[in-house]
């Protein structure tokens, strides 16, 4: 599977699909929290909630800082941002519990922790984080020593039931995240299958043209990159004489030998044509002759048990690192044409 996505953001050019997905989720969470905490800052200011105004404003600013860290440091920024965010979030929630402003409502925001945590940190880390938060709730609400720090008089019913309410939200979030992960795994499998099918030939299991050009975009060519193009001689005669099943078997066997002998990036270019690309140049030109001879000497067993032999014609060229692969393939095709016009079962270098 191709691990990279077509993305316009240069910061994400080197990220895998999963890393990219997580970063997008972090961005969305930060944007939502900046909007919500900014809005609440305005509400708190207009309702004269001084300390709460400062707390929500600081949290909004810190979310912006976290986002900036993630963007400025693509390699480790997300990890640093996540650690800071956990500290900031727990600190804000503790402030909500202790202050109780307004009228104890702020503590309700703690219920958002399991859902946001599952999205940002996954099940394992969120379970640890929520266990810590539950311990803090129990300390302040159920233990007399913690209750002395509370600046708001919560009802006994609220103190008894809110930790259980938090556990229920965690359980629901855990279930939904498990369901999302199972769905994601199935989507990933389907994506991998579709990715493979879009870049490989169904009959020979070789790369197709699309797959070859994708490899080209991900590779750096050397100063003597080599393209070898080959064609099965009189392939139409094989189909006409022995049937298309025999033709398919011939293509599969030829592809297998091309892969084994040339040992580089290979592609079924179309019909009975194959292309091999050496980005750094072919180590030994003798490998091309070895392939031609090996195919000439090999008996191909057809589905009906009969054996046949085929030959190939080959065109090969070399180019420097600035040469386009498509240009080299066209040149190799011209050499292949010369090989077929001058007797077949031969190699023409250009």
C-alpha positions in Angstrom: 0.0 0.0 0.0 1.1 3.5 -0.7 1.6 5.1 2.7 1.4 8.7 1.5 -1.7 10.7 0.6 -2.2 13.4 -2.0 -2.1 16.4 0.3 -1.5 20.1 -0.5 -0.1 20.9 3.0 3.7 20.7 2.7 4.1 20.2 6.5 2.3 16.8 6.1 4.2 15.6 3.0 6.1 12.9 4.8 3.3 11.7 7.1 1.6 8.3 6.9 -2.1 8.1 6.6 -2.6 7.4 10.3 -0.3 10.2 11.4 -2.1 12.6 9.0 -5.5 11.5 10.3 -4.5 12.0 14.0 -3.1 15.5 13.2 -6.3 16.5 11.5 -8.2 15.3 14.6 -6.0 17.4 16.9 -6.5 20.4 14.7 -10.3 20.0 14.8 -10.3 19.5 18.6 -8.1 22.6 19.1 -10.3 24.7 16.8 -13.5 23.6 18.5 -12.0 24.3 22.0 -10.7 27.7 21.0 -14.1 28.6 19.7 -15.9 27.3 22.8 -13.5 28.7 25.4 -13.4 32.0 23.5 -17.2 32.2 23.4 -17.4 31.3 27.1 -14.8 33.9 27.9 -17.1 36.5 26.4 -20.1 35.1 28.3 -18.1 35.1 31.6 -16.9 38.6 31.0 -20.4 39.9 30.3 -21.8 38.1 33.4 -18.9 39.5 35.6 -17.3 36.1 36.3 -13.7 37.5 36.8 -11.7 34.3 37.7 -13.7 32.2 35.2 -13.1 34.7 32.5 -9.4 34.6 33.0 -9.4 30.8 33.2 -11.3 30.3 29.9 -9.3 33.0 28.2 -6.0 31.4 29.2 -7.2 28.0 28.1 -8.1 29.4 24.6 -4.7 31.0 24.3 -3.0 27.8 25.4 -4.9 25.8 22.7 -3.7 28.2 20.1 -0.1 27.7 21.4 -0.5 24.0 21.3 -1.7 24.2 17.7 1.3 26.4 16.8 3.7 23.9 18.4 2.2 21.1 16.3 2.6 23.1 13.1 6.1 24.5 13.8 7.6 21.1 14.9 6.1 18.5 12.5 8.3 15.7 13.8 7.7 15.9 17.6 5.3 18.8 17.9 2.2 16.6 18.2 3.6 14.7 21.1 4.7 17.8 22.9 1.4 19.5 22.2 -0.5 16.5 23.6 1.4 16.4 26.8 0.9 20.2 27.3 -2.8 19.8 26.5 -3.3 17.1 29.1 -1.7 19.3 31.8 -3.7 22.3 30.8 -7.0 20.4 30.6 -6.6 18.7 34.0 -5.6 22.1 35.5 -8.7 23.7 34.1 -11.0 20.9 35.3 -9.5 21.1 38.8 -10.2 24.8 38.8 -13.8 24.2 37.6 -14.3 21.7 40.5 -12.7 23.9 43.2 -14.3 27.2 42.1 -17.7 25.8 41.2 -18.4 28.9 39.1 -21.0 29.5 37.9 -23.3 27.7 40.3 -21.3 24.5 40.0 -22.0 24.2 36.2 -18.4 24.4 35.1 -17.7 20.9 36.6 -20.1 19.5 34.0 -17.4 20.2 31.3 -15.4 17.3 32.8 -17.8 15.0 31.0 -16.2 16.0 27.7 -12.9 14.5 28.7 -13.6 10.8 27.7 -14.9 11.7 24.2 -12.1 14.2 23.4 -9.6 11.9 24.9 -10.6 8.9 22.8 -10.3 11.0 19.7 -6.9 12.5 20.6 -5.1 9.9 22.7 -6.7 6.5 22.0 -8.3 4.0 24.4 -5.3 3.1 26.5 -4.1 6.6 27.2 -7.6 8.0 27.7 -8.4 5.2 30.2 -5.3 6.2 32.2 -6.3 9.9 31.9 -9.9 9.3 32.9 -8.8 7.1 35.9 -6.7 10.1 37.0 -9.7 12.4 36.6 -12.0 10.0 38.5 -9.5 9.9 41.3 -9.5 13.7 41.4 -13.3 13.7 41.5 -13.4 11.1 44.3 -10.8 13.1 46.3 -12.8 16.3 46.1 -16.3 14.9 46.4 -16.1 11.8 48.5 -13.1 12.4 50.8 -13.5 14.9 53.6 -9.9 16.2 53.3 -10.5 17.1 49.6 -13.9 18.6 50.3 -12.3 21.3 52.4 -10.7 22.8 49.3 -14.0 23.3 47.5 -15.0 26.9 47.1 -18.6 26.0 46.2 -21.1 24.0 48.1 -22.2 21.2 45.9 -25.3 19.2 46.8 -24.7 15.8 48.3 -26.6 14.2 45.4 -24.3 15.9 42.9 -21.2 14.8 44.7 -22.4 11.3 45.0 -23.6 10.9 41.4 -21.3 13.0 39.3 -18.3 10.6 39.5 -20.7 7.8 38.4 -22.0 10.0 35.6 -18.4 10.5 34.5 -17.7 6.8 34.5 -20.9 6.3 32.4 -19.6 8.8 29.8 -16.2 7.0 29.8 -17.9 3.7 29.2 -20.0 5.1 26.3 -16.9 6.8 24.8 -14.8 3.6 25.1 -17.5 1.6 23.3 -17.9 4.2 20.5 -14.1 4.4 20.1 -13.9 0.6 19.9 -16.6 0.6 17.3 -14.8 3.3 15.3 -11.5 1.4 15.5 -13.2 -1.8 14.2 -14.7 0.2 11.3 -11.4 1.9 10.6 -9.6 -1.4 10.4 -12.1 -2.6 7.8 -11.8 0.7 5.9 -8.0 0.4 6.0 -8.2 -3.2 4.6 -10.5 -2.0 1.8 -8.3 1.0 1.1 -5.2 -1.2 1.0 -6.9 -3.6 -1.4 -8.1 -0.8 -3.7 -4.7 0.8 -3.6 -3.0 -2.5 -4.6 -5.6 -3.2 -7.3 -5.1 0.3 -8.7 -1.3 0.0 -9.0 -0.9 -3.7 -10.0 -1.9 -5.8 -13.0 -4.5 -8.4 -12.1 -3.1 -11.2 -14.2 0.7 -11.0 -13.6 0.7 -9.3 -10.2 3.2 -6.8 -11.6 2.9 -3.1 -11.3 0.8 -1.5 -13.9 1.5 1.9 -15.6 -0.1 3.8 -12.7 1.9 1.9 -10.2 5.2 2.4 -12.1 4.7 6.2 -12.3 3.8 6.3 -8.6 7.1 4.5 -7.8 8.8 7.0 -10.1 7.4 10.0 -8.1 8.8 8.4 -4.9 12.2 7.5 -6.3 15.3 9.5 -7.1 16.9 8.6 -10.4 20.7 8.3 -10.8 23.0 9.6 -13.6 22.6 6.4 -15.6 19.0 5.2 -15.0 18.1 2.4 -17.4 14.8 1.3 -19.0 14.4 -2.2 -20.5 11.3 -2.8 -22.6 10.4 -6.2 -23.9 7.7 -7.8 -26.0 6.7 -11.5 -26.5 7.3 -12.4 -30.1 4.3 -13.6 -32.1 2.1 -13.5 -29.0 -1.1 -13.2 -31.1 -0.2 -16.6 -32.6 -0.1 -18.2 -29.1 -3.6 -16.9 -28.4 -5.0 -17.9 -31.8 -3.4 -21.4 -31.8 -3.8 -22.4 -28.1 -6.4 -20.2 -26.8 -6.5 -17.2 -24.4 -5.9 -19.4 -21.3 -2.6 -20.3 -22.9 -1.9 -16.7 -23.6 -2.5 -15.8 -19.9 -0.2 -18.6 -18.8 2.5 -17.4 -21.1 2.2 -13.8 -19.8 2.3 -15.0 -16.2 5.4 -17.2 -16.8 7.2 -14.4 -18.7 6.4 -11.9 -15.9 7.7 -14.3 -13.3 11.0 -14.7 -15.2 11.3 -11.0 -15.7 11.0 -10.4 -12.0 13.4 -13.2 -11.1 16.2 -12.3 -13.6 16.1 -8.5 -13.7 15.3 -8.0 -10.0 14.2 -4.4 -10.2 11.0 -2.3 -10.6 9.0 -4.0 -13.3 5.7 -3.3 -14.9 3.3 -4.8 -17.3 3.1 -1.9 -19.8 0.2 -3.3 -21.7 -0.7 -6.5 -23.7 2.4 -8.5 -24.0 4.8 -5.6 -23.3 6.8 -5.3 -20.1 9.0 -2.5 -18.7 11.8 -2.8 -16.2 13.3 0.4 -14.7 16.6 0.7 -12.9 16.6 4.2 -11.2 20.3 3.9 -10.4 21.3 2.2 -13.7 21.5 -1.5 -14.5 24.4 -3.2 -12.6 25.2 -5.5 -15.5 23.9 -5.4 -19.0 24.5 -9.1 -19.2 21.3 -9.6 -17.1 19.2 -8.5 -20.1 20.8 -11.2 -22.3 20.4 -13.7 -19.5 16.7 -12.9 -19.5 16.3 -13.3 -23.3 18.2 -16.6 -23.2 16.3 -17.9 -20.2 12.9 -17.3 -21.8 14.0 -18.8 -25.1 15.2 -22.0 -23.2 12.1 -22.3 -21.0 9.2 -24.6 -21.7 5.8 -23.1 -20.6 3.3 -25.7 -19.5 -0.2 -24.8 -20.7 -3.4 -25.5 -18.8 -4.1 -28.5 -21.2 -0.7 -30.0 -20.4 1.1 -29.1 -23.6 4.4 -27.3 -23.6 5.4 -24.4 -25.7 8.3 -22.1 -26.1 8.4 -18.3 -26.8 11.0 -15.7 -27.4 11.2 -12.0 -26.6 12.5 -8.9 -28.3 14.1 -6.3 -26.1 14.8 -2.5 -26.4 17.0 -0.9 -23.7 18.2 2.6 -23.1 20.1 4.6 -20.5 19.7 8.2 -19.4 20.9 10.7 -16.8 19.0 11.8 -13.7 17.2 14.6 -15.6 15.7 12.3 -18.1 12.0 11.7 -17.8 10.9 8.0 -17.4 8.2 8.5 -20.0 10.9 9.8 -22.5 13.1 6.8 -21.8 10.2 4.4 -22.3 9.5 5.9 -25.6 13.1 5.6 -26.6 13.2 2.0 -25.4 10.0 1.3 -27.4 11.8 2.6 -30.6 14.7 0.2 -29.9 12.2 -2.6 -29.3 10.6 -1.8 -32.7 14.1 -2.1 -34.3 14.6 -5.5 -32.6 11.4 -6.8 -34.0 12.0 -5.4 -37.4 15.5 -6.9 -37.6 14.6 -10.5 -36.8 13.1 -10.6 -33.2 14.5 -12.6 -30.3 17.3 -10.0 -29.9 18.3 -6.9 -27.9 18.8 -3.5 -29.3 20.5 -0.9 -27.0 19.9 2.8 -27.7 
